[in-house]
Amino acid sequence: MAQAGENGIDPAATVVAPTAEAAELQARINALREELMALNERMKAISAALQRPPSR
């Protein structure tokens, strides 16, 4: 088990917690990018449909 430093703070925990948080944030960023790409494709499809002449 990691030992606390002189000031009572565990140096390993000081690094691990932000690293884990960064990994979670990166995963969320990747998920949001994928959602934005899907939204962009839907917007393109809607735009193309709106530019077609109406069918009779």
C-alpha positions as CSV (number, residue, x, y, z in Angstrom):
1,M,0.0,0.0,0.0
2,A,1.3,3.5,-0.8
3,Q,2.5,5.6,2.1
4,A,1.5,9.2,2.6
5,G,4.3,11.8,2.3
6,E,5.3,14.1,5.0
7,N,2.2,16.3,4.5
8,G,-0.2,13.3,4.7
9,I,-0.9,13.3,1.0
10,D,-0.4,10.0,-0.9
11,P,1.7,10.9,-3.9
12,A,0.4,7.9,-6.0
13,A,-3.2,8.9,-5.4
14,T,-2.3,12.5,-6.4
15,V,-1.3,11.2,-9.8
16,V,-3.8,8.3,-10.2
17,A,-7.0,10.4,-9.5
18,P,-6.3,13.0,-12.2
19,T,-5.1,10.4,-14.6
20,A,-8.3,8.4,-14.2
21,E,-10.4,11.6,-14.6
22,A,-8.4,12.5,-17.7
23,A,-9.2,9.1,-19.2
24,E,-12.9,9.5,-18.4
25,L,-12.9,13.0,-20.0
26,Q,-11.1,11.7,-23.1
27,A,-13.7,8.9,-23.5
28,R,-16.5,11.5,-23.2
29,I,-14.8,13.7,-25.8
30,N,-14.6,10.7,-28.2
31,A,-18.3,9.9,-27.6
32,L,-19.3,13.5,-28.2
33,R,-17.2,13.6,-31.4
34,E,-19.0,10.5,-32.7
35,E,-22.4,12.0,-31.8
36,L,-21.4,15.2,-33.7
37,M,-20.4,13.3,-36.7
38,A,-23.7,11.4,-36.7
39,L,-25.6,14.6,-36.3
40,N,-23.6,16.2,-39.2
41,E,-24.6,13.3,-41.4
42,R,-28.2,13.7,-40.5
43,M,-28.1,17.4,-41.2
44,K,-26.5,16.7,-44.6
45,A,-29.3,14.2,-45.5
46,I,-32.0,16.7,-44.4
47,S,-30.4,19.5,-46.3
48,A,-30.2,17.3,-49.5
49,A,-33.8,16.3,-49.0
50,L,-34.9,20.0,-48.7
51,Q,-33.1,20.9,-51.9
52,R,-34.9,18.3,-54.0
53,P,-37.9,19.5,-55.9
54,P,-41.2,18.4,-54.3
55,S,-42.7,15.2,-55.8
56,R,-46.2,15.2,-57.1
